[in-house]
Amino acid sequence: MMGGGGGQQQLQELSQQLQEIQQQVEVLEGEIDKLETESDEIDEAIEAIETLESGSTVQVPLGGDAYLRAEVQDIDEVIVGLGGGYSAEQEQDDAIETLKAKQETVSEEIESVEAQIEELEDESSQIEEQAQQLQQQQMQQQMAQMQEQGGDDE
């Protein structure tokens, strides 16, 4: 009886570990979604800088889902966020290069997070295998106990 209870506790611990891993995977998948959104926004910015011309009319977001129509005075000078709350005015080609560098950084972050997810999934598979082995051992022990009890009756 004692061995069975210990095995049950081990199964509960493995189950808890699996739940924790799943929660971590969900957090990381959310992070990937945010990074992919950022990547899409960078793509849109690059495309806009490449296709807009001075004198073009654009919609400028004001926040709260409100926009204002504005005319692009000079597409040759673009203000680009550099990170850490800093921005710089750059010529069109330099702005595109800065955005492409940001895009590469975001892609590397996505790859890193995907690798973390893969590691967690591998760990999860190993834990599942341990749980299955433990369950099989418990069933074998129970079968052996039942056979012993059946043998004692005779």
Contacts in CASP RR format, 6 or more apart in sequence:
PFRMAT RR
TARGET T0000
AUTHOR 0000-0000-0000
METHOD contacts of the structure
MODEL  1
MMGGGGGQQQLQELSQQLQEIQQQVEVLEGEIDKLETESDEIDEAIEAIE
TLESGSTVQVPLGGDAYLRAEVQDIDEVIVGLGGGYSAEQEQDDAIETLK
AKQETVSEEIESVEAQIEELEDESSQIEEQAQQLQQQQMQQQMAQMQEQG
GDDE
3 141 0 8 1.000
4 138 0 8 1.000
4 141 0 8 1.000
7 134 0 8 1.000
7 138 0 8 1.000
8 138 0 8 1.000
10 134 0 8 1.000
11 131 0 8 1.000
11 134 0 8 1.000
11 135 0 8 1.000
14 127 0 8 1.000
14 130 0 8 1.000
14 131 0 8 1.000
14 134 0 8 1.000
15 131 0 8 1.000
17 127 0 8 1.000
18 124 0 8 1.000
18 127 0 8 1.000
18 128 0 8 1.000
18 131 0 8 1.000
21 120 0 8 1.000
21 121 0 8 1.000
21 123 0 8 1.000
21 124 0 8 1.000
21 127 0 8 1.000
22 124 0 8 1.000
24 120 0 8 1.000
25 117 0 8 1.000
25 120 0 8 1.000
25 121 0 8 1.000
25 124 0 8 1.000
28 113 0 8 1.000
28 116 0 8 1.000
28 117 0 8 1.000
28 120 0 8 1.000
29 117 0 8 1.000
31 113 0 8 1.000
32 110 0 8 1.000
32 113 0 8 1.000
32 114 0 8 1.000
32 117 0 8 1.000
35 106 0 8 1.000
35 109 0 8 1.000
35 110 0 8 1.000
35 113 0 8 1.000
36 110 0 8 1.000
38 106 0 8 1.000
39 103 0 8 1.000
39 106 0 8 1.000
39 107 0 8 1.000
39 110 0 8 1.000
42 99 0 8 1.000
42 102 0 8 1.000
42 103 0 8 1.000
42 106 0 8 1.000
43 103 0 8 1.000
45 99 0 8 1.000
46 96 0 8 1.000
46 99 0 8 1.000
46 100 0 8 1.000
46 103 0 8 1.000
48 58 0 8 1.000
49 75 0 8 1.000
49 78 0 8 1.000
49 92 0 8 1.000
49 95 0 8 1.000
49 96 0 8 1.000
49 99 0 8 1.000
50 96 0 8 1.000
52 58 0 8 1.000
52 72 0 8 1.000
52 75 0 8 1.000
53 72 0 8 1.000
53 75 0 8 1.000
54 72 0 8 1.000
54 73 0 8 1.000
54 74 0 8 1.000
54 75 0 8 1.000
54 76 0 8 1.000
55 71 0 8 1.000
55 72 0 8 1.000
55 73 0 8 1.000
56 71 0 8 1.000
56 72 0 8 1.000
56 75 0 8 1.000
57 69 0 8 1.000
57 70 0 8 1.000
57 71 0 8 1.000
57 72 0 8 1.000
58 69 0 8 1.000
58 70 0 8 1.000
58 71 0 8 1.000
58 72 0 8 1.000
59 67 0 8 1.000
59 68 0 8 1.000
59 69 0 8 1.000
59 70 0 8 1.000
60 67 0 8 1.000
60 68 0 8 1.000
60 69 0 8 1.000
60 70 0 8 1.000
61 67 0 8 1.000
62 68 0 8 1.000
75 92 0 8 1.000
76 91 0 8 1.000
76 92 0 8 1.000
77 89 0 8 1.000
77 90 0 8 1.000
77 91 0 8 1.000
77 92 0 8 1.000
78 89 0 8 1.000
78 90 0 8 1.000
78 91 0 8 1.000
78 92 0 8 1.000
78 95 0 8 1.000
79 87 0 8 1.000
79 88 0 8 1.000
79 89 0 8 1.000
79 90 0 8 1.000
80 87 0 8 1.000
80 88 0 8 1.000
80 90 0 8 1.000
80 95 0 8 1.000
80 98 0 8 1.000
80 99 0 8 1.000
81 87 0 8 1.000
81 88 0 8 1.000
81 98 0 8 1.000
82 88 0 8 1.000
82 98 0 8 1.000
90 98 0 8 1.000
END
